Amino acid sequence: MRGKEIRLERIMDRNTGKTIIVPLDHGVTLGPIPGLVDVGKTIDLVAEGGANAVIGHVGLALHGHRRHGRDVGLIMHLSASTSIGPDPNNKVLVNTVTNALKMGADGVSVHINVGADSEARMLEDLGRVAVECMEWGMPLLAMMYPRGRKIADEHDLESVKLSARVAAELGADIVKTVYTGDPDSFREVTEGCPVPVVVAGGSKTDERAILDLVEGAMEGGAAGISIGRNAFQHPAPDRLIRAAALIIHEGRSAEEAFEILRT
């Protein structure tokens, strides 16, 4: 397991034990949306801002490797579906742990929609990938979202608690899930999950709202954030990430981070 420990230090800050992850895997789901047309430039910006890692498909390694600039951890995403498919909640495996190792990845991630019609197969995929990650010493991040016909609100506390715990039980090293809306309820999620939990940034919103979310999540015991569109579609992604880092790695308030962001 020493390989996992070494690779996790490329994803989690070794001094604070926290992390800022920027998912850039939206090209498969949504295509070349703003912020992801020139993915190399975006990686440069979020890396300069202090991101610990980025998430992307094999294309990120093939076409986004920069050969310059600040280093940043690479988490290779193994799951995919498109927004125009018959069931976008049905995530399928499109890559392997061993290929991610060959591509130089520091970790892998899988996406599970708990409650979806295809939940059983996605959980099977998660378990199989987790075993393979244990074999090769590869960190595994599980993106766990309560989504399906029985889910009226994907931010429902009990659904989020279940989703996070499932990932830990099946072998994930880091769990990404949605914020439940306030620090007290989110603490129930983090206390009920024996591995680090990072909070998803969600749909595009304004910068103060995202910083408030980061502050609340950290107060609720989060190990960091995994913010995509709110980072790479910000007019200055490096500054947004730098502001979030003040909260996550330095314990500053959202108000302080916002004031610095605006100066």
HELIX and SHEET records of a PDB file:
HELIX    1   1 ARG A    2  LEU A    8  1                                   7    
HELIX    2   2 HIS A   26  LEU A   30  1                                   5    
HELIX    3   3 VAL A   39  GLY A   49  1                                  11    
HELIX    4   4 VAL A   58  GLY A   64  1                                   7    
HELIX    5   5 VAL A   97  LYS A  102  1                                   6    
HELIX    6   6 GLU A  119  TRP A  136  1                                  18    
HELIX    7   7 LEU A  157  GLU A  169  1                                  13    
HELIX    8   8 PRO A  183  GLU A  191  1                                   9    
HELIX    9   9 GLU A  207  GLU A  219  1                                  13    
HELIX   10  10 ARG A  229  PHE A  232  1                                   4    
HELIX   11  11 PRO A  237  GLU A  250  1                                  14    
HELIX   12  12 ALA A  254  ARG A  262  1                                   9    
SHEET    1   A 9 THR A  19  PRO A  23  0                                        
SHEET    2   A 9 ALA A  53  GLY A  56  1                                        
SHEET    3   A 9 GLY A  73  HIS A  77  1                                        
SHEET    4   A 9 GLY A 107  VAL A 114  1                                        
SHEET    5   A 9 LEU A 140  PRO A 146  1                                        
SHEET    6   A 9 ILE A 174  THR A 177  1                                        
SHEET    7   A 9 VAL A 197  ALA A 200  1                                        
SHEET    8   A 9 GLY A 224  SER A 226  1                                        
SHEET    9   A 9 THR A  19  PRO A  23  1                                        
SHEET    1   B 2 SER A  79  ALA A  80  0                                        
SHEET    2   B 2 VAL A  92  LEU A  93 -1                                        
END                                                                             
